Amino acid sequence: MFVPVVDSHQKPLMPTTPARARRWLKSGKATAFWSGGLFIVRLNVEPSARTMQPIAVGIDPGSKREGYSVISAAHTYLNIQAEARTGVQEAEQQSSRMRRTRRSRKTPCRQPRSNRQQARKKLPPSTKARWQWKLRLATWLYTLLPITNFVVEDIKAPTRPGKGGKWNQAFSPLQAGKVWFYNALHKLAAVTIRQGWETQAQREQLGLKKTSRKLAEV
């Protein structure tokens, strides 16, 4: 277990041990605060060293649950299991129904405008909300830890050519929009894409068994 550390300008430093963090707090060298449920210490003095080790964030996207691991060559600093963002599609449908109901009322109102978004190529709201949630978590970790690299397990959904080819390319809420997510991560740090068979081979090499229960709290 490690404690994230930031300097007086909120710039992330290497995490420290709880014992050292307690000594800093007792001596007044640091103050504590909470961020997203994490206990953080802020140094009130100039750190003795600013040497950084490479730290990577592994991201395993999923339709219901997703995993985040913050690790270096020597330590595992943090493991997070997050719930994927759902429910946006139902909210958008309800909003559309309410909008149509208001327009059918015999009350003074402006003339409905044409759908200016129809001709634009954009992500569906439910799909974009899923990837925006992943980006918010990655950005939050980036502000607390000196992350140098993001490693994402690539998602590939099989498509079938022929009739309905456009539907085949966009039917998966995880397949669609992943390029947008990768480009947004590139603005924070370097991004490495790994295939599923690569993570499977490494998991088998380490002797780790993957559970078949997708919603298990493990």
Secondary structure, 3 states (H helix, E strand, C coil): CCEEEECCCCCEEEEECHHHHHHHHHHCCEEEEEECCEEEEEECCCCCCCCCCCCEEEEECCCCEEEEEEECCCCEEEEEEEECCCCHHHHHHHHHHHHHHHHHCCCCCCCCCCCCCCCCCCCCHHHHHHHHHHHHHHHHHHHHCCCCEEEEECCCCCCCCCCCHHHHHHCCCCCCCHHHHHHHHHCCCEEEEECHHHHHHHHHHCCCCCCCCCCCCC
